[in-house]
Amino acid sequence: MDEKKQGGSELMDKIVSLCKRRGFIFPGSEIYGGMANSWDYGPLGVELKNNIKQAWWKRFVQERGDMVGLDAALVMNPKVWEASGHLKNFTDPLVECKKCHNRFRADHIEGKTCPDCEGELTTAKQFNLMFKTFIGPAEESANVAYFRPETAQAMFVDFRQVLETSRKRIPFGIAQIGKAFRNEITPGNFIFRTREFEQMEIEYFIKENDWQKSFEYWLAEMYEWMNYLGLSKEHIHNLEVPDGERAHYSKRTVDIEYDFPFGKSELYGLAYRTDFDLKNHSNSSGVDLVYTDPESGEKYIPHVIEPTFGVDRSVLAVLVEAYCEEEAPTTKEGETETRVVLKIPKHIAPIKVAILPLSKKEELSNVAKEIYKEVSRNFFAEYDETQSIGKRYRRQDEIGTPYCVTVDFDSLEDKKVTVRDRDTMEQERIEIKELVNYLKNKF
């Protein structure tokens, strides 16, 4: 893995090419010439993405007694963003080249000239990152609204309703998976930074005195999740964000960085938001967001620990970690060839099993299709009977399918199939009637 990262640009190009060629991620609006930094998830990409989201929801919501879910609106009352500080503080410093008119984040520029044409740059000015839209038929200032730049605020605005309906007691959390929008000045690096992205986010409500213990707990939980995704600890780093660089609401923030091919960059974030949000929304709306302890009667505004997980960055990190080029034997004795394989953890692989009849002949395909029907009741499977078996193996390796099941003419006699392991390429002969149980044990 570390050797691959030395050629970061080349590796990134290979991953982008594989994603397009195999149906993971396509350039958006491509038939019209595309749109800068717009990406669509194809048939395999949406499966990988959904597997990650479903696993996250199961782990952090369904399997916990102290968590509930939410799915809130993308466009909220503009007063939400005034109270949260986003209208005033959610900005980046923008500079523009006077010659080519390209725009850049001032804090990402080394030197005082344009990195594209060496032209003179304007003085930096603050640029609000929220996408503005209009409610109703007239584009008037009274109808201005914004697409949410984060999923968090709905969890604060709905805090009282969630508390009353779920009857949870502090400590407890609200979780949400959903789209957010930021008018980034310089998006890029494939799906790493885009203007439209998806977050998996938790707001965990606590007593103020418990914040440090809760912060360390959630940091450990995030590391357990990254291990589940197959990310190596060697490629993960904590960045303690210093005073003056944290978001306006944060008393402590740790950015969890990953060794992407383009450099060490933020994958996830963990923030202690204090009682900033609930207090501001309580004052701004006039609605009492104070929590009353049902046993002691103590009243207080809860503090918040916020673990944030980027969905798209999770997908990219999984692909980077899984991408592997290695020598594999060919059908000729003693010869090898380079195979590309995505060693995605089995539990989140887009396709779990491929059924591959050795021939298109009817007596073989009939058996193979029955096997496919039975396997697909238990696993997301694919049936493929085109090209040579070697080429079909290579395709399944490239898309990360953990197991290939080959149905050959011996299968008609001995009622067995050959199961090939993606990572080891070892093959095992299994009775057809035991195949599903065999695969269940593997997963």
N, C-alpha and C positions, 0 to 999 in steps of 0.2 A: 504493500500500500504506500509506504513512504517513498519508494523508488518511483512510483507512478506520479506522486505529487510534485516531483522535481520537474516534470514536464507538464506543468499545470495547464497551460494554454492548449497543448495538444490533447491532453486528457479531456478537457472540457469540450473541445470540438468533437471528440469521439462520442462522448455521452449525448451531446445535442443531436449528432447524426443518428445514433442508435435510436434515440427517442422518437425521431421523426420517421425513420425507416421502419420501425417495428410497431408504431402505433401507440406510443406512450404520450408524447406531447408534440403538438403541431404549432407552427406560427399562426397567430390569429388572422382572420380575414385574408388568407394567402392568395386567393384567386383575384383579389383586388390590389395585389401588391403588398399585402400585409399591413400591419400597424405596429409602430415601434413598441417593443416590450409588451406585446399582447400575445398570450399563449393559450391554446385550447388543449384540454386533456382528452386524448384519444381513447379507444376501447381498453387498452391495457393500462394506460395512465389513470383512468377513472377508477379502475378496479384497485390499483395500488393505493391511490389516494383514499378511496372509501374504506379499504382494509385498515389503513392507519387511523382514520377518524373513528371507525367502529371499535377498534381495539382501545383507543384512548377513552372513548365514552364508556365502554364496559369497565375499564380499569378504574377510572376516576369518578364515575357517577354511579353506575349500576351496582358495582361491588362494594360501595361504601354507604354506610348509614348516615354519614354526616355531609352528604352532597345531594343537591337537586339540580335539575337542568332548566334551561331557559332557551327560547328561540324568539328573539325580539326583532322589531322592525329595523330596516336599514336607514330609513329617514325618520328622524325624531324632531320634536319641537325644538326650534333654534335656541330657545332659552336653556336647554340642556347644555349646549356647548359654550354658552356664556358663563353658566355657573361652574362648569368643569375647568374653565380657564383655557379651553382650546381656541376660542376666538382671539384671545390675546397672546397666548404663549406657544401655540402649535405652529411654529415657524422654523424655517431654515434660512441661512444667509445666502442670497442669490447674487451672482455677478453675471454680466453679459459681455461678450466680446463685441467691441465697436466695429470690428471689421467683418467677421463672418456671422455675427449675431447668435452664435451658439450660447447656451446658458449652462452655468455650472454652480454647484454648491461651493461657496467661498472656502469652507473649511476642508474641502477635498482638493484644493488647488495648491500645488507647490510653485512658488514664484508669483510674479505679478503680471504674467502674460498668458494669453490663451494657449492651452495645451494642443489645440488643433491647428492654429495658423500663426501663433505668436503675436496676435494683435493685442491692442490695449484693452484692458478690462475696465468695466465701470466700477464705481464704488459699490460695495456690498449693501444690499437692502434686504429687509426681512420679508420672506415670502410665505404666506399661510398655505399649509399643505392640504386643507380641506377642500373637497370638491363641492362647488356651489351648484344648486339647482333651484328651480322655482315651482311653487305649488299653485295650481290653478292656471287659468288661461292667459293671464297677463304677466309679463316679466317685469314686475314692479318690486321695489325694495321691500314692500310689506309682505311679499310672498316668498322671500328668500328662505331657503332651507339648505341643509347640507347632508351629503352621504356620510355615514358614520366613519371616522378615521380609526376607530377601535371598537371592539365589542363590549368593553367594560362598562360604559356609562349606563346602559340599559339595566345592568345587574344592580347598580346603585339606585337608579330611579325606581325599579320594581322591588326594592328591598323589603318595604313594608308589606306589600301584597304577598310576596313569597314567604315571608316570615309568618304571616297570619294563616295562609292556606296550608303550608307544609308543617307548621307547628314544630319547627326545628329550634334547637337551643344552641347558643354560642358555646363552643366554636362550631361553625358549620360553613359550608361553601355553596356558591352558585356557579355552575359551569355552563359554558355556551360555546358552540362551534358555529362560525358564520363568517360572511364576507365583510371586509373593511376596505376603505378606499383612501388613498393618499396621493395627492398630486405631486409625486416625487419630481424633483428637478433633474436628477440623473439616475433613472432606473437602469437596470442592466444585469449582466451575469446570468443570462437565461432566466429561470424562474426565481432567482434569489431575491431580486428587488423589482417589484412590479407595482403599478398604480392600483391594481385590483388584486386582492389577495385574501387568503382565508386564515382565520385564527382559531385555535383551541385555547380557551382562556378560563381561568378560575379566579373568582374573588372569594377569599376565605376570611370570614369575619371572626375576630378574636377580641379578647380584652387587651388593653394596651400593655400590661405587664408581661404578657405572654408572647410578644412579637418576636423576640430573638429566638426563643425555642421553636416557634412555629416557622420562622424563616429557615432555620437549619433543617427542620423536618422536610419542608417542601423542596429544598435544594437536593436533599437525598432522594426524594421521590422522583424528581426530574432525572436524576442520574440512573435510577432504576428503569425509567421509561426509555432512556437512550440506549441502555443495555438491551432492552426488549427489541428495539429497532435494529440491533446488530451493530451499533456504532462503537468503535474501539475507544477505550478511555485514553489511549495515547493521542487521539486526535481531538480531544475535548479539553477546553481550558476555561477557567473562571477569570473574568475581568471584574474587579471591584471598581465600580464607576465612582470617581472622586467627586467631592463637593464642587459645585459649579457646572458639572457636566450631566448631572442627573435631571430627569424630568421634573417639572415644577412641583409635582405632588409627592415626590419620593424622598424618604429619609435614608433609605439604603437600597441600592440596586446592584445586582450581579448579572452581568451579561455572560451567558454560556456560549462560548465560541467554539467553532468547529474548523478543522483544517480543510477548507474547500480548495479545489485546484487553483483558484484565483487568489488564495491567501486566507489567513485566519480571520473569520468574520462571525458576526453574531448569529447564532442558531435560535436560542431561546433567551428569555429574560425572566428575572425574578425581582419583584419590587415590593418594598414596604411602603404602602401609600398612606400610612397613618390613618387619621379620620377625616382627611382632607375632603374626599368626595361626598360622603354622607353628610358631613357638616355643611358644606357649601350648598348641596341640594336641599337640605332642610331649611337653611336660611333663605335661599332664593325662592323656593316654592311655597314656603309657609306651612309645609306639611311636616309634622313631627316624626323624625326618623330615629328617635331615641329608642334604645332597647331596654326592656325591663326584665331583669332576672326573675323568673317565676318562683324561685325558692327564697332568695334573699331580699327581693324587692328593689335591689340596686338598679339605678337608672344611669345609662351612659350611651354615648354614640360609639359603636364598635370601630375598632381599627381593622385594617385590611392587609393581608398578604396576597400578592398577585403573581401566580405563575402563568407565563404566557408562552404558548407553543405555536410557532408558525407552521401551518399545514404544508405550504409549498416548499418551505425550507426543509421540512422533515422529508418530503419526497426527494428533494435534491440530495440531501445528505445520505439517504438510504441508497440512492443510485450511485453516488460517488464511492461509498464504502463497499458496495457490492460489485462494482465493475472490476473485472479481472481478465487478463490475457495470460494464457498459459499453454504450454506444449501438450498436445494430446496425440495418442497413437492413431494412425490411419489404418485402413484395411490391409495395407501392405506391411509385411513383417519388418520390424525395426525402424519404420519411418514414422515421423511425427509431423504435425502441423499446428499452427497457432489457432486456438479456439478462444472466442470471446464468450464469457459467461457472467451473468449477473447472479451472484451468490446472495440473493435476497433471503432474509430469514423465511423459513417455510411458512410460518403462520401469517405472513402478510404478502406473500407472493401473489401476483395477479391471477395466474392460472396455477392450480395445484397439481394437476395430473393431465398428461397428454396420452391419448389412446392412438396408437400407430399401427395399423395393419401393414404387414410386410408387402402385401399385394392388393390391387383393386379387385381381384377376382371375387366373384359373388360369394362363394362358399366361405371365404375368409372375412370379407367385409360384413357379412351377416352376423358372424360371431362377434366381430369387433364392435359393431354398432350396439349389440345387446350389452356388451361389457360397458361401453360408453354410457348407455342409458342407466345402468345400475350405479356406476361410479359417480355420475353427475348428480344423482340424488343426494350424495353426501359431500361432494367436493366440486368446486368450479373447475370443470374439465374442458378439454379441447379435443376434437377429433380431426386427424390430418392423415390423408392417404396419398398426397401428391409428393413428387420428387423421391430421390433415393432415401433410404432410412438414415444414412449418414448425414445428409443435408437437413433432414427433419430433426435429428438430434441437435445439430448445431443451431437451428432456429430456436428450439426450445431452450437451449443453453442461454442464448442471447436474451430471451425474454424472462429468464429466471424460473422456469418451471421445474420444481423439485424432482418430479418423478415422471418418467416416460414408460408406458406399458406397451410392449411390442407383441402383437398377435401374429404368429407365424403358422406355417402349415403343420408343424408338430402339435400346435395347440388343438387342432382338430382331432388328434389321436389321444394325447396325454392330458388334455383339459387343463393345460398350464399356460402361463404367459411369462414373458421376461420383463422384469421391472428394473429399470436403470436409474441409478442415483445421479443427480445432476453434479454434485460436488466431487464425488469420488470416481464417477463413471463406472462403478462396479455394477454388475448385473446379477440378478437373482431370479431363479425360476420359482414361480408361485402358482398354486392351484387357483383356478378361476373362482371357485366358490369361496376361497379364503382371501381374495384380493382386497375387498373393502375393509375387512378387519385388519389385514396387514397394513394398509395405508393409514387407517385410523391410529394404529400403534405408532407409526412413523411420525404422524403429526402430533 
